[in-house]
Amino acid sequence: MRGTSRASLDAAEGRFEPVLGAAGAKASVLGEQLFALVDALDHSGSLRRTLADPSIPAAPKGALVAQLLKDAEPAVVEAAQGLVASRWSEDRDLADAVEHLAFHALLASANARGELDRVEDELFRLTRALVGQREVRQTLFDDKIPGDARARLVDQILADRTDPATAAIARRAASAPRGRRYVATLGHIADLIAERRSRQVATVTSAAPLTTAQRDRLSSILERAYGRAVQINEVNDSQVLGGLRIQVGPNVVDSTVLARLADARRRVAS
């Protein structure tokens, strides 16, 4: 999301954050109600286009939103009305913005309960557990399978062993992928957690665990590179033959021996 849409989303976040703070642990209710609006927008192109149309005055769009969310909390209605009164580069950006606030509401709830670290760790572990499970990943993204069936599969995987926010996020990622693959959505949530903490998350893959000194040095290097604190999520893979593979968002720095060999082969071939 860029340009006008990005500015509108930033403004909406600024308005909604105090609301989430006031809601505390009950912010999860706001999130679930916002997800209902996301579903309505995704299922009706005409509704989405109407609410995102800058030529239509804010008042009638706000009234329509209030009708759609007649059973929702006033804070949710107000947030949604603020969104439809804003300008969007594309009508899909409006639905993306509502989803963005909804996920933040679930994370704010976990944070209010002091469980955000747990949620972050559980989502990371779930992501790693799915790496070698290609069929499961495909099932969680298969639109031929009903969304509620995909959500039930997530319930079986989690087996009631996670925080409620983790379960809600994991279920939502399966039931309403919105064009994203399952693991990609979990990665997106990791970025939102980092955003809440104003820090980046780096996934570091190495053959052996990093020492405390190595982690501290790497954190310092990454902090200087990105201009903010960087959390390191470490993955140990015995197939790595030395060096590190570091991924921060879409950026990957691969200094493993295998990567250097592959690079050398490409250079020779060219």
FENFEN-V43641 format. One record per residue. N is the residue number from 0. SS is DSSP state (alpha for helix, beta for strand, coil for the rest). OMEGA is omega in degrees with one decimal (NA if undefined). D_CENTER is the distance of its C-alpha to the mean C-alpha in Angstrom with 2 decimals. Layout:
n: [N N]
ss: [SS SS]
omega: [OMEGA OMEGA]
d_center: [D_CENTER D_CENTER]
This chain:
n: [0 1 2 3 4 5 6 7 8 9 10 11 12 13 14 15 16 17 18 19 20 21 22 23 24 25 26 27 28 29 30 31 32 33 34 35 36 37 38 39 40 41 42 43 44 45 46 47 48 49 50 51 52 53 54 55 56 57 58 59 60 61 62 63 64 65 66 67 68 69 70 71 72 73 74 75 76 77 78 79 80 81 82 83 84 85 86 87 88 89 90 91 92 93 94 95 96 97 98 99 100 101 102 103 104 105 106 107 108 109 110 111 112 113 114 115 116 117 118 119 120 121 122 123 124 125 126 127 128 129 130 131 132 133 134 135 136 137 138 139 140 141 142 143 144 145 146 147 148 149 150 151 152 153 154 155 156 157 158 159 160 161 162 163 164 165 166 167 168 169 170 171 172 173 174 175 176 177 178 179 180 181 182 183 184 185 186 187 188 189 190 191 192 193 194 195 196 197 198 199 200 201 202 203 204 205 206 207 208 209 210 211 212 213 214 215 216 217 218 219 220 221 222 223 224 225 226 227 228 229 230 231 232 233 234 235 236 237 238 239 240 241 242 243 244 245 246 247 248 249 250 251 252 253 254 255 256 257 258 259 260 261 262 263 264 265 266 267 268 269]
ss: [coil coil alpha alpha alpha alpha alpha alpha alpha alpha alpha alpha alpha alpha alpha alpha alpha alpha alpha alpha alpha alpha alpha alpha alpha alpha alpha alpha alpha alpha alpha alpha alpha alpha alpha alpha alpha alpha alpha alpha alpha alpha alpha coil alpha alpha alpha alpha alpha alpha alpha alpha coil coil coil coil coil alpha alpha alpha alpha alpha alpha alpha alpha alpha alpha alpha coil coil coil coil coil alpha alpha alpha alpha alpha alpha alpha alpha alpha alpha alpha coil coil coil coil coil coil alpha alpha alpha alpha alpha alpha alpha alpha alpha alpha alpha alpha alpha alpha alpha alpha alpha alpha alpha alpha alpha alpha coil coil coil alpha alpha alpha alpha alpha alpha alpha alpha alpha alpha alpha alpha alpha alpha alpha coil coil coil alpha alpha alpha alpha alpha alpha alpha alpha coil coil coil coil coil alpha alpha alpha alpha alpha alpha alpha alpha alpha alpha alpha alpha coil coil coil coil coil alpha alpha alpha alpha alpha alpha alpha alpha alpha alpha alpha alpha coil coil coil coil coil coil alpha alpha alpha alpha alpha alpha alpha alpha alpha alpha alpha alpha alpha alpha alpha coil coil coil beta beta beta beta beta beta beta coil coil coil coil coil alpha alpha alpha alpha alpha alpha alpha alpha alpha alpha alpha alpha alpha alpha alpha coil coil coil beta beta beta beta beta beta beta coil coil coil coil coil coil coil coil beta beta beta beta coil coil beta beta beta beta coil coil alpha alpha alpha alpha alpha alpha alpha alpha alpha alpha alpha alpha alpha coil]
omega: [-175.1 171.6 -176.0 -178.9 -179.9 178.8 179.5 179.5 179.2 179.2 179.6 177.4 -179.9 178.6 -171.6 -175.2 176.1 177.6 178.6 178.7 179.1 -178.7 -179.5 -177.5 -179.2 177.5 179.3 177.8 178.2 179.5 -179.3 178.9 175.5 177.0 177.5 177.5 175.9 -179.5 179.5 179.6 -179.4 -175.7 -179.3 178.6 -179.0 177.3 -179.0 -179.4 179.6 -175.3 179.3 -175.6 -177.9 -179.3 178.7 -179.4 -177.0 -174.4 179.9 176.8 177.6 178.2 178.1 178.4 179.1 177.9 179.5 -174.9 -173.8 -179.8 -176.8 176.0 178.5 -179.7 178.8 178.9 -179.4 179.0 179.9 178.3 175.9 179.3 -176.9 176.2 -178.9 -179.9 -176.4 180.0 177.6 -177.7 178.2 -179.1 177.7 178.4 178.0 -179.3 177.8 178.0 179.7 178.8 -179.7 178.2 178.0 178.6 177.6 -179.9 177.9 177.0 178.4 -179.4 179.5 178.5 -178.9 -174.4 -177.8 177.2 179.2 179.7 179.3 -179.1 -178.6 178.2 177.6 179.1 177.8 178.4 -179.3 -179.0 -177.4 -176.2 -178.0 -176.3 -174.1 -178.2 179.1 179.2 179.1 179.0 -178.0 -179.4 -173.9 -177.4 174.5 178.2 -179.1 -178.3 -179.0 176.5 176.6 178.2 178.8 176.6 176.6 177.5 179.1 179.9 -176.4 175.3 176.1 -178.4 -176.0 174.3 179.1 178.9 176.5 -178.9 -179.2 178.9 -177.9 178.2 -178.7 180.0 179.9 -174.2 -178.4 -176.1 177.2 176.1 178.3 172.0 -170.2 -178.2 177.9 177.9 177.3 176.4 177.6 179.1 176.4 177.5 178.6 176.2 177.9 179.0 178.9 -179.7 -177.9 177.7 175.9 174.7 178.3 173.8 -174.6 179.5 180.0 -178.4 -177.0 179.3 176.5 173.7 178.6 180.0 179.2 179.1 -179.3 -179.8 179.3 178.0 179.8 -179.8 -178.6 178.7 177.6 -177.1 -174.5 176.9 177.2 179.2 -179.0 175.5 -179.3 169.2 -171.4 175.9 178.1 -176.6 -177.2 179.6 178.5 -174.4 178.6 179.8 -176.6 169.4 -175.0 178.0 175.6 -174.5 180.0 -174.7 -179.6 173.3 -175.5 -179.3 179.4 179.4 -178.6 179.1 179.8 177.6 179.5 178.3 179.8 179.7 178.6 179.7 179.2 -178.1 -178.5 NA]
d_center: [13.71 16.95 20.21 20.97 17.59 15.94 18.78 18.45 14.79 15.75 18.72 16.94 14.68 17.97 19.67 17.16 16.62 20.25 19.91 17.17 19.44 22.37 20.76 19.99 19.15 19.71 16.66 15.12 17.83 16.72 13.22 14.96 17.36 14.94 13.47 17.18 17.48 14.67 16.71 19.87 18.78 17.65 20.92 23.20 23.41 26.31 24.53 21.61 24.21 26.32 23.76 22.59 26.23 27.36 30.97 30.66 31.27 28.64 30.92 31.16 27.45 26.86 29.49 27.88 24.55 26.58 28.29 25.15 23.81 27.26 26.28 23.20 23.33 24.91 22.00 19.71 22.50 22.97 19.37 19.44 22.87 21.77 19.18 21.85 24.34 22.32 22.67 20.28 20.99 20.09 19.95 16.68 15.11 16.13 14.22 11.01 11.82 12.57 9.33 7.67 10.42 10.21 6.97 8.61 11.70 10.84 9.95 13.11 15.05 14.43 15.34 18.41 19.51 19.23 16.85 13.65 15.02 15.68 12.25 10.91 13.96 13.78 10.41 11.88 15.10 13.89 12.46 15.86 17.80 16.70 17.76 21.32 20.80 20.90 22.34 19.81 16.90 18.99 19.72 16.14 15.83 19.46 19.94 23.51 22.45 21.81 18.36 19.92 21.46 18.26 16.94 20.28 19.86 16.75 19.04 21.64 19.52 18.40 21.91 21.31 20.84 17.47 16.53 16.16 12.65 11.71 13.75 12.40 8.74 10.40 12.85 10.78 9.01 12.70 14.51 12.75 11.15 12.07 13.27 10.54 11.75 10.56 10.00 8.18 5.45 5.76 5.96 3.01 2.29 5.73 5.94 5.31 7.77 9.84 9.98 11.31 13.77 14.51 14.31 13.05 12.37 14.94 15.43 19.23 21.23 24.93 27.91 28.66 26.97 26.98 29.54 28.82 30.54 28.50 25.16 26.52 27.82 24.67 22.63 25.33 25.29 21.54 21.71 24.59 22.92 19.72 21.48 19.34 18.91 17.09 16.11 17.41 16.16 19.31 20.04 23.75 25.09 28.87 28.86 27.98 31.39 30.94 28.77 25.03 22.03 19.45 16.04 14.15 11.32 13.47 16.62 18.67 21.94 23.96 27.29 28.19 31.67 30.58 28.53 31.61 33.85 31.76 31.81 35.57 36.09 34.35 36.56 39.65 38.85 38.45]
